[in-house]
Amino acid sequence: MSQFLQPTILLLREGTDTSQGRAQIVSNINAVQAVADVVKSTLGPRGMDKMIQTGPKVTISNDGATILNLLEVVHPAARVLVDIAKSQDDEVGDGTTSTTLLAAELLKEAKPFIEEGIHPQIVIQGYRKALELALEKLEGFSINISRDSPEDKRDTLLKCAQTALNSKLLANTKQFFSELVVSAVEKLDPNILDRDLIGIKNVTGGSVTDSFLVDGVAFKKTFSYAGFEQQPKRFENPKICLLNLELELKSEKENAEIRIEKPEEYQQIVDAEWALIYEKLEIIVKAGAQIVLSKLPIGDLATQYFADRNIFCAGRVPQEDLLRVQKATGGQVQTTVNGLNPETFGTCGLFEEVQVGAERYNLFKNCPQSRTATIVLRGGAEQFIQEAERSLNDAIMIVRRCFKANKIVAGGGAIELELSRYLRHYARSVTGKTQYIVNSYAKALEVIPRTIAENAGLNSIEIMNKLRQRHAQGGEEGRWYGVDINGQSGVCDTHSSFVWEPSLVKRNALCSATEAACAILSIDETVKNPKSDQDTKMKPKGQPGRPPMGMRR
Amino acid sequence: MSLAFDDYGRPYIILRDQGQKKRMKGLEAYKSNILAAKAIANTLQSSLGPKGMDKMLVSPDGDVSVTNDGATIVEKMEIQHPTAKLLVELSQSQDAEIGDGTTGVVVLAGKLLEQALTLLDKGIHPLKISDGFDRACDVAIKHLEQIAEEIDIQANDHEALIQAACTALGSKVVSKRKRELGKIAVTAVLDVADLTRKDVNLDLIKIQTKTGGSVEDTRLISGILIDKDMSHPQMQKEVTDAKICLLTCPFEPPKPKTKHNINISNAEDYNKLYQQEQQYFIDMVKLVKNSGANIALCQWGFDDEANHLLLQNNLPAVRWVSGTDVELIAMATGARIIPRFQEITPEKLGKAGSIKEVQFGTSNERMLVIENCQCTKAVTILIRGGSQMIVDEAKRSIHDAICVIRNLIKDNRIVYGGGSAELACALQVLQYADEVSSVEQYAVRSFADALEGIPSCLADNCGLNPITSVAQAKSRQLSEKNPRIGIDCMDLGTTDMKEQRIYETLSSKKQQIQLATQVVKMILKIDDVIAPDDY
């Protein structure tokens, strides 16, 4: 009985929250479910949107990663979900909702095993095994699309972009936007496909179908001084000078002082200041530049000087826009005008300032080295455009991925069901507990088609049975059956109806979902330190200057 | 949000400040969103049409504005509710893109949401509703393009443009003078329009307001009006054949931008400095004079000494002209903006027929009118009116009219107003509805009902019986196959809008229907609202 008399040993700081053991795993699983529930209804072409208000800002989104991010999840286990959604977003850009759902479903399937006392490590092992098999099979199932003719390739890219846009607000105009996205990506350097070189500009007003692609750069008219309106607003094949230089009368307020002895000298100083700026302007004009862009301000004096010489100028051009102009026109950004060389000038087919909605935009079109493109998005409300931008972003990422990897699978839940069928089949050949676990993995995969059907208002049980039956028949023809949200029967061959996704998306989704599930299953103890703001509150109460616990011992 | 408890009986805290967040899901969320948006639409409803009423809005600072313009009303209402805000943005984006029809678009969105609510009650999936709306919208737009007529904007002294401007002005407080104001707006736009590129830069039309007088005194100045007077009361008030020197430097000795000190140790130096200063003034005036300029406009100020010198040299001058005005004047007179005195050359001067100082009523305020400019590329509309509120509202109304004209120059297709275009679309959509075999049929039909809401609202605002007049117009449209039958709001005895000459631009109508459908779709797609609890 001596252990009862032992004094309690204080190991952790007061207020620290610890919980451990099996109950902890179950509790974590429940928390994950709660989070996954929020995004569940956004999956699939009939997925709904969420409106989240954070402070004065309202976001309406269908994108899993965006929603999870805005929810401000604090539960440590549930945060894992947020992280995998984010990693999916960074890695492939699409499929964030399905990754989250899959991870949650895997955990849900694991819960009974944990409750029954199976060691979590066995579950993890089973899941890992199942993942390995699934990935292997995914590789085998994916279709290598023909890349012989450019038209075929373009066609495939369009299909993939459309599938990505299916669930978004833009679904009804997906034809239009997939063209836009594919054309934009095609503009990029095929070896690098730098996402940053596709600019998306939002202009409220107009209909979404008024959006357009500029094969070059577009940016909003920058702040301008008097005299700007007298500059020409249209050039063909202009010489574009890119600067990172201030073209203003500069004052050395801080570190210079002039002492003037005679009043005549006064004029000299003034003249010297003017000479400084005039010299710069003269060099630019002499070099033959017709458009001058600078990251730093271009003052009123320079504006008028250029206006007098029929030169267009824009100061305070945002960094990323200037960079894209540089890429598009083949110019180089100069930090000084000394030794300005016409070779550093870029050029483009046509420069124009046009009215878009309520704004005026500078467009650089038909660039010779067009390795960049800009999409100007139009739409009714700010939130609408923002969501459209996120959707386009997903589509762009998918097309980029597709551009490189030429393997696709059919969407609409078809690939998940096929993998599930295979795993079930495989499970029968395994002895021991792993059989159960692989079976559960197979069952968890079905969550994707089931949720798509549920969200579309279809009878999910009936649909799932139909689909399982189709897939069980095996062979080529049953393989690609997935949920059909438009037809009467509710199922169709999604491959032949062109619901295509790059296999990379699925691969990454499976991997990260399984990893996340395993990570959460292997946690059996959470130690949560009290918030640091509590700390500061407690301090004045007690012993001031008390050293932290760890140091006292 | 509801709390869940784990096996230890502790609540799950999954989200930050979970207790303070509210979550609405499913049907509850749809309905709450729709009701909020509808509330906005209902407020605007009574402002629609030629007999629409105005709203008086008082800002937190106590500023009162009276307006009939949809975008202005919703903007000043300072709406908090997130869904309702979507409608505000809807109205503003119509304003930004088209400039007119800002009330109509919100009312249409409200009607669509009203219809969606009944459909939701029937148990139709919200996305089916939005699909149906979308299909109906396409049909309506196609039909609009069919019934649209191209007009010759040049013909008959731009009569068509004037009529379109009158339609836009018809619903405003200045409707009594719509013909005169319409003409002013048309002339102003045509003066600055680039007809070959079909581009109109609205920045070149300056709208200046001045309380006093009446709306009839509003006039167009083919030049620029600036709210400034001559720097010295004794300077001549009128300059004909003006040669304008436009300066962006002050009439004072130049200052180095670098920090500088002048140390004076004896009286001799002081005198020298003073003389030097004087010399500067004399040189400056001489430079301006020598170039042949007979008036100087300066973006900056100059002190009394310079002022006096200018007067002596018989050189009228204006100080503190704002930057935008300087730019406008430069555009209109062909002047080059001169940043320093040494650069003044005769070629850089702008030319104008006359520059006059005008006085209004009995007040002391004066303005400068620069007329008959060398290249009339900028114009000014001077709006007069009995009170600040009227003047402000007139300014907004003229802005609407200018936008309409600009749109017609861009795209010269029109449809007829008075609800006739909406009715024609509604009939077409109804016809299409019967071809749809799926659930969307209901949504398509409801879309037609919503479109009919516009003429019925017009009729209601005019004191007509909405149901009878809409029914009559509808049956006549069908029997006569005439898509121009609308509501006779002005009681002119005919319902044919072509005879009444109620013109609206096709682009504006198309935009209204598309934008409203888009926003409604967006609202219908939200099934979950997570917000702070006080929402």
Chai-1 contact restraints between the chains, C-beta under 6 A:
chainA,res_idxA,chainB,res_idxB,connection_type,confidence,min_distance_angstrom,max_distance_angstrom,comment,restraint_id
A,A23,B,D7,contact,1.0,0.0,6.0,A-B,restraint_1
A,S27,B,D6,contact,1.0,0.0,6.0,A-B,restraint_2
A,A31,B,Y12,contact,1.0,0.0,6.0,A-B,restraint_3
A,A31,B,I14,contact,1.0,0.0,6.0,A-B,restraint_4
A,A34,B,I14,contact,1.0,0.0,6.0,A-B,restraint_5
A,S41,B,D527,contact,1.0,0.0,6.0,A-B,restraint_6
A,R46,B,L127,contact,1.0,0.0,6.0,A-B,restraint_7
A,M48,B,K525,contact,1.0,0.0,6.0,A-B,restraint_8
A,M48,B,D527,contact,1.0,0.0,6.0,A-B,restraint_9
A,D49,B,K525,contact,1.0,0.0,6.0,A-B,restraint_10
A,D49,B,I526,contact,1.0,0.0,6.0,A-B,restraint_11
A,K50,B,D528,contact,1.0,0.0,6.0,A-B,restraint_12
A,M51,B,I526,contact,1.0,0.0,6.0,A-B,restraint_13
A,M51,B,V529,contact,1.0,0.0,6.0,A-B,restraint_14
A,I52,B,I530,contact,1.0,0.0,6.0,A-B,restraint_15
A,Q53,B,P82,contact,1.0,0.0,6.0,A-B,restraint_16
A,Q53,B,A531,contact,1.0,0.0,6.0,A-B,restraint_17
A,V58,B,P82,contact,1.0,0.0,6.0,A-B,restraint_18
A,L71,B,L15,contact,1.0,0.0,6.0,A-B,restraint_19
A,E72,B,L15,contact,1.0,0.0,6.0,A-B,restraint_20
A,E72,B,R16,contact,1.0,0.0,6.0,A-B,restraint_21
A,V73,B,I14,contact,1.0,0.0,6.0,A-B,restraint_22
A,V73,B,L15,contact,1.0,0.0,6.0,A-B,restraint_23
A,V74,B,R16,contact,1.0,0.0,6.0,A-B,restraint_24
A,H75,B,I14,contact,1.0,0.0,6.0,A-B,restraint_25
A,A78,B,I14,contact,1.0,0.0,6.0,A-B,restraint_26
A,N172,B,D134,contact,1.0,0.0,6.0,A-B,restraint_27
A,T204,B,S93,contact,1.0,0.0,6.0,A-B,restraint_28
A,G205,B,S93,contact,1.0,0.0,6.0,A-B,restraint_29
A,G205,B,A96,contact,1.0,0.0,6.0,A-B,restraint_30
A,G205,B,E97,contact,1.0,0.0,6.0,A-B,restraint_31
A,G206,B,E97,contact,1.0,0.0,6.0,A-B,restraint_32
A,S207,B,Q514,contact,1.0,0.0,6.0,A-B,restraint_33
A,A226,B,G323,contact,1.0,0.0,6.0,A-B,restraint_34
A,A226,B,V326,contact,1.0,0.0,6.0,A-B,restraint_35
A,A226,B,E327,contact,1.0,0.0,6.0,A-B,restraint_36
A,A226,B,I337,contact,1.0,0.0,6.0,A-B,restraint_37
A,G227,B,I337,contact,1.0,0.0,6.0,A-B,restraint_38
A,E229,B,E327,contact,1.0,0.0,6.0,A-B,restraint_39
A,E229,B,M331,contact,1.0,0.0,6.0,A-B,restraint_40
A,Q230,B,A330,contact,1.0,0.0,6.0,A-B,restraint_41
A,L249,B,K257,contact,1.0,0.0,6.0,A-B,restraint_42
A,S251,B,K257,contact,1.0,0.0,6.0,A-B,restraint_43
A,S251,B,T258,contact,1.0,0.0,6.0,A-B,restraint_44
A,E252,B,T258,contact,1.0,0.0,6.0,A-B,restraint_45
A,K253,B,K259,contact,1.0,0.0,6.0,A-B,restraint_46
A,A256,B,T258,contact,1.0,0.0,6.0,A-B,restraint_47
A,E257,B,K259,contact,1.0,0.0,6.0,A-B,restraint_48
A,I258,B,T258,contact,1.0,0.0,6.0,A-B,restraint_49
A,I258,B,H260,contact,1.0,0.0,6.0,A-B,restraint_50
A,P263,B,K272,contact,1.0,0.0,6.0,A-B,restraint_51
A,P263,B,L273,contact,1.0,0.0,6.0,A-B,restraint_52
A,P263,B,Q276,contact,1.0,0.0,6.0,A-B,restraint_53
A,I269,B,P256,contact,1.0,0.0,6.0,A-B,restraint_54
A,V270,B,P254,contact,1.0,0.0,6.0,A-B,restraint_55
A,V270,B,P256,contact,1.0,0.0,6.0,A-B,restraint_56
A,E273,B,P256,contact,1.0,0.0,6.0,A-B,restraint_57
A,L301,B,P339,contact,1.0,0.0,6.0,A-B,restraint_58
A,Q304,B,I337,contact,1.0,0.0,6.0,A-B,restraint_59
A,Q304,B,P339,contact,1.0,0.0,6.0,A-B,restraint_60
A,D308,B,R336,contact,1.0,0.0,6.0,A-B,restraint_61
A,G357,B,A96,contact,1.0,0.0,6.0,A-B,restraint_62
A,G357,B,E97,contact,1.0,0.0,6.0,A-B,restraint_63
A,A358,B,A96,contact,1.0,0.0,6.0,A-B,restraint_64
A,G380,B,L90,contact,1.0,0.0,6.0,A-B,restraint_65
A,G380,B,S93,contact,1.0,0.0,6.0,A-B,restraint_66
A,G380,B,L515,contact,1.0,0.0,6.0,A-B,restraint_67
A,G380,B,Q518,contact,1.0,0.0,6.0,A-B,restraint_68
A,G380,B,V519,contact,1.0,0.0,6.0,A-B,restraint_69
A,A381,B,L86,contact,1.0,0.0,6.0,A-B,restraint_70
A,A381,B,E89,contact,1.0,0.0,6.0,A-B,restraint_71
A,A381,B,L90,contact,1.0,0.0,6.0,A-B,restraint_72
A,E382,B,E89,contact,1.0,0.0,6.0,A-B,restraint_73
A,F384,B,M522,contact,1.0,0.0,6.0,A-B,restraint_74
A,G457,B,H125,contact,1.0,0.0,6.0,A-B,restraint_75
